[in-house]
Amino acid sequence: MKNKASVVIIGGGVIGVATAYELALRGVKDIVLVEKNTLFSGATARCGAGVRQQWGTEMNLRLSIGSVKRYETLAEELEYPHGIEFSQTGYFMPVYSEKQQQQFEKNIILQRKFGLDVQYLQPNECRSVVPIVSLDGLMGATYYDKDGYLSPFHTTAAYAEAAIRKGVTIEKRTEVLGFVMDNERIVCVKTSKGDIFCDTVVNAAGGWSQEIAKMAGVHLPLISERHQILVTEPIERLFRPMVMSFTHGFYTQQEPNGPILMGVGDPNEPKGTNMDHSYHFLHTVASLVTSVLPAVGKARVVRQWSGLYNISPDKAPILGLPKEVNNMFLAVGFSGHGFMVAPMVSEITAQMITGEELSIPEARYKLDIGRYDRGELIVEPSVV
Ligand SMILES: Cc1cc2nc3c(=O)[nH]c(=O)nc-3n(C[C@H](O)[C@H](O)[C@H](O)COP(=O)(O)OP(=O)(O)OC[C@H]3O[C@@H](n4cnc5c(N)ncnc54)[C@H](O)[C@@H]3O)c2cc1C
């Protein structure tokens, strides 16, 4: 293994590999990415892979709109022959209360300012988009047909292969164990396969990022939390868009070849890195989803799995440098939506490292870790 690098990236999920690619694209040499398991074995491989632009804050809108633009042509840009299966079949968000209706109407005003043609559907219009939706208590829905989902495996593989072609070294089964510090700088990354002396480190370790930061004496205000997904056998097409209910807390989509995938958060989930799965989840998610989409009840369950959300206090990412260490860039805290913003986040992280102007200039002072001390949280009204 190389014992010197300009940049060591910790974590081989979508954020780590995309950042490796973005840095290499900018001509940075001697990049080494270290991953303790295999590539995309963390949250990236376990996610719902939904991509939505229907957000309620300007920052999340900028991150997701920029990322969707990039995803639309990413396979060609990365010369990835298999495609990344970006399917823009929309997000449908049902409304069940007046408060929610008012919030969604406000969101739509903002979303339209950003050029998104998001629709508010009346109850009698909802079945034209999701024919199996129950009308019980339904007060309408928002729908945007350019949201969708894509393959986390192909997307991450596409970034990784392009990064390798540009000279990035990827060390799998290589665990970061600690750092050698010189005052406020990391000078060496200690791994299970040896030491790597370096100028810059990127912490893209997902649910383990706070442990990595701690090795450099940095406290990150993050928690990790198990989130589970259940998948059914393939059945005939019942619905096309992702259905995401903030009232019930679930999201569900039917994949192109027929299986239905669904997930829901558990307010009583203990914090930590446990990735077992539970019957409680299966029962909860199945009950909630079938109360809104009764026809899904006929599909048989095939299996379930879990992964980690890495959650920040305002559920928005933390990017840039912490005040204690001046060469460990953070790309952490994505909560349940890191996959959909990966293109913009990795671009911005690479721009910060190379000293370029940022594609979203305000990210420098709005997504930094200092916002929590300043009390300038990005309060997003629309997260599950
Ligand atoms: C159930 C579930 C559903 C989700 N659904 C969606 C969705 O629909 N849309 C969306 O946009 N997002 C979704 N997310 C969130 C999304 O998966 C994450 O935000 C995103 O994948 C984060 O990518 P990452 O690269 O930061 O982290 P990860 O993919 O977790 O990668 C971090 C990597 O760091 C490695 N690592 C950790 N410690 C070390 C160490 N000491 N040494 C070396 N390597 C280390 C890990 O092994 C891991 O591979 C979901 C997440 C879950 C769990």
The ligand as a Gaussian input file, in Angstrom:
#p B3LYP/6-31G(d) Opt

LIG

0 1
 C      -32.587000       2.539000       5.098000
 C      -32.020000       3.771000       4.448000
 C      -32.742000       4.402000       3.441000
 C      -32.224000       5.548000       2.819000
 N      -32.905000       6.090000       1.772000
 C      -32.365000       7.142000       1.103000
 C      -33.013000       7.665000      -0.054000
 O      -34.069000       7.194000      -0.474000
 N      -32.413000       8.703000      -0.698000
 C      -31.242000       9.257000      -0.268000
 O      -30.758000      10.221000      -0.869000
 N      -30.604000       8.766000       0.828000
 C      -31.134000       7.729000       1.511000
 N      -30.505000       7.228000       2.613000
 C      -29.298000       7.920000       3.101000
 C      -28.101000       7.548000       2.252000
 O      -27.985000       6.152000       2.150000
 C      -26.833000       8.116000       2.894000
 O      -27.012000       9.466000       3.261000
 C      -25.647000       8.030000       1.935000
 O      -25.559000       6.748000       1.350000
 C      -24.387000       8.365000       2.712000
 O      -23.269000       8.001000       1.949000
 P      -21.845000       8.028000       2.628000
 O      -20.871000       7.743000       1.559000
 O      -21.703000       9.269000       3.426000
 O      -21.914000       6.866000       3.736000
 P      -21.747000       5.293000       3.607000
 O      -22.347000       4.768000       2.357000
 O      -22.222000       4.719000       4.891000
 O      -20.181000       5.108000       3.490000
 C      -19.320000       5.294000       4.584000
 C      -18.244000       4.246000       4.468000
 O      -17.225000       4.508000       5.439000
 C      -16.657000       3.281000       5.799000
 N      -15.929000       3.426000       7.060000
 C      -16.459000       3.668000       8.275000
 N      -15.497000       3.687000       9.219000
 C      -14.315000       3.449000       8.568000
 C      -12.958000       3.320000       9.005000
 N      -12.619000       3.420000      10.301000
 N      -12.025000       3.065000       8.083000
 C      -12.349000       2.953000       6.754000
 N      -13.613000       3.037000       6.303000
 C      -14.592000       3.293000       7.194000
 C      -17.875000       2.371000       5.927000
 O      -17.530000       1.015000       5.855000
 C      -18.748000       2.835000       4.776000
 O      -18.607000       2.029000       3.614000
 C      -30.981000       6.092000       3.241000
 C      -30.251000       5.451000       4.252000
 C      -30.755000       4.302000       4.849000
 C      -29.962000       3.617000       5.919000

